[in-house]
Amino acid sequence: MKKFITLLTVISIAGIIACGSDDNGTELQEPKEQSEVISGLFDNNATATVEGLFTDAEWTGVAEKIKAALNKMFDEAGEGMRNNVIKAVFNHVGGVTIVLEKEPAYDNYRATLGVAGVANDKMYINFAILNDEEALGTALENAIRVMAGFTATPETGKKGL
């Protein structure tokens, strides 16, 4: 019986080590590529794909927060910004991809300048600002401006921009 208990203990410890756990014995999950398509943007006329390398727990609610921030920004924008910038960026073939990153080299967003009336299709958002509605909305708006070709908007966003 003692050998059985010892063997069971060894197997249990090996299982915990193999899965990974924190100090409380809670199983840790490895981050994995996550992706979700957001539909119903801007009067139900646009979609976007949100992606990043996260655990399932970290990923929970991410797409909903991005969607809410994008729709709020759209609702608060003027007519020219709505039609000539936001819709122009999101309505091109293939849509827009929003990549969330942990510990990036930028503070809140990064995008590449669109050229000659052709918007780029990818923006990068710092995961750290996801729960700050104001910072997230500003980062998304500035990234969209960059993607639309606004040279006055920096391609890498610092806090407060």
C-alpha positions in Angstrom: 0.0 0.0 0.0 2.9 2.4 0.8 4.4 1.8 -2.6 1.1 2.5 -4.3 0.7 5.8 -2.4 4.3 6.8 -3.2 3.7 5.9 -6.9 0.5 7.9 -7.0 2.3 10.9 -5.4 5.0 10.7 -8.0 2.5 10.5 -10.8 0.6 13.5 -9.4 3.7 15.6 -9.1 4.8 14.7 -12.6 1.4 15.7 -13.9 1.6 19.1 -12.2 5.1 19.7 -13.6 4.1 18.7 -17.1 1.1 21.0 -17.2 2.7 23.8 -15.2 1.1 25.3 -12.2 1.4 28.4 -10.0 2.3 28.4 -6.3 -1.3 27.5 -5.5 -1.4 24.5 -7.7 -3.6 26.1 -10.3 -2.8 24.8 -13.8 -1.2 27.4 -16.0 -2.1 27.7 -19.7 0.4 28.5 -22.4 -0.5 31.4 -24.7 -1.7 30.5 -28.2 -2.7 32.3 -31.3 -6.1 33.6 -30.9 -8.3 35.2 -33.6 -11.9 36.4 -33.7 -13.9 38.3 -36.4 -15.9 41.3 -35.2 -19.0 42.0 -37.3 -21.6 44.7 -37.0 -19.1 47.6 -37.0 -20.2 51.1 -38.1 -23.8 50.7 -39.0 -23.3 47.0 -39.6 -21.3 47.7 -42.7 -17.8 46.6 -41.7 -15.9 43.8 -40.0 -12.4 43.4 -38.5 -10.3 40.5 -37.3 -8.7 40.8 -33.9 -5.8 38.5 -33.1 -3.0 38.0 -30.7 -0.9 35.5 -28.7 -2.9 35.0 -25.4 -4.2 32.4 -23.0 -8.0 31.6 -23.2 -8.5 33.5 -20.0 -6.7 36.6 -21.2 -8.6 36.5 -24.5 -12.0 36.4 -22.9 -13.9 39.6 -23.8 -11.2 41.1 -26.0 -13.2 41.3 -29.2 -16.2 42.8 -27.4 -14.0 45.6 -25.9 -12.4 46.4 -29.3 -15.9 46.4 -31.0 -17.4 48.7 -28.3 -14.4 51.1 -28.6 -14.6 51.2 -32.4 -18.3 51.8 -32.5 -18.1 54.5 -29.8 -15.4 56.2 -31.8 -17.4 56.0 -35.0 -20.6 57.3 -33.2 -18.6 60.3 -31.8 -16.8 61.1 -35.1 -18.0 63.8 -37.5 -19.6 62.9 -40.8 -16.4 63.5 -42.7 -14.3 61.3 -40.4 -16.9 58.6 -40.5 -17.3 58.4 -44.3 -13.9 59.5 -45.6 -11.6 57.9 -43.1 -13.1 55.2 -40.9 -15.3 53.5 -43.5 -12.6 54.0 -46.2 -10.1 52.1 -44.0 -12.4 49.3 -42.9 -14.3 48.7 -46.2 -11.4 47.7 -48.4 -11.0 44.2 -49.7 -9.9 41.8 -47.0 -10.9 44.1 -44.1 -8.7 45.3 -41.2 -6.7 43.2 -38.8 -6.2 44.5 -35.3 -3.2 42.8 -33.6 -3.0 43.0 -29.8 0.5 42.7 -28.4 1.9 42.3 -24.9 4.9 44.4 -24.0 5.4 46.0 -27.4 8.1 48.7 -28.2 5.3 51.3 -28.5 3.1 52.8 -25.8 -0.4 52.3 -27.2 -0.6 51.8 -31.0 1.4 51.3 -34.2 0.3 51.5 -37.8 1.9 52.0 -41.2 1.0 55.0 -43.2 -1.4 54.4 -46.1 -0.4 55.8 -49.4 -2.1 57.2 -52.5 -5.6 56.6 -51.3 -5.0 53.0 -50.4 -5.3 52.2 -46.7 -3.2 49.6 -45.0 -4.9 46.6 -43.5 -3.2 46.1 -40.1 -2.9 48.0 -36.9 -1.2 47.0 -33.6 -2.6 47.8 -30.2 -0.9 47.4 -26.8 -2.9 44.9 -24.7 -2.1 47.0 -21.6 -4.6 49.7 -22.6 -7.4 47.3 -23.4 -9.3 48.2 -20.2 -8.7 51.9 -20.5 -11.6 53.0 -22.7 -10.2 56.5 -23.4 -6.7 55.3 -24.3 -8.1 52.4 -26.4 -10.4 54.7 -28.3 -7.7 57.2 -28.9 -5.2 54.5 -30.0 -7.7 53.0 -32.5 -8.7 56.4 -33.9 -5.0 57.4 -34.4 -4.1 54.1 -35.9 -7.0 54.5 -38.4 -5.8 58.0 -39.3 -2.3 56.7 -40.0 -3.7 53.8 -42.1 -5.8 56.3 -44.1 -2.7 58.4 -44.9 -2.7 61.2 -42.3 0.9 62.2 -42.2 0.4 64.5 -39.2 -0.5 61.5 -37.0 2.5 59.6 -35.7 2.9 55.9 -36.8 3.8 54.9 -33.3 1.6 56.3 -30.6 2.9 57.6 -27.3 0.6 57.9 -24.2 -1.5 61.0 -24.4 -1.6 61.3 -28.2 
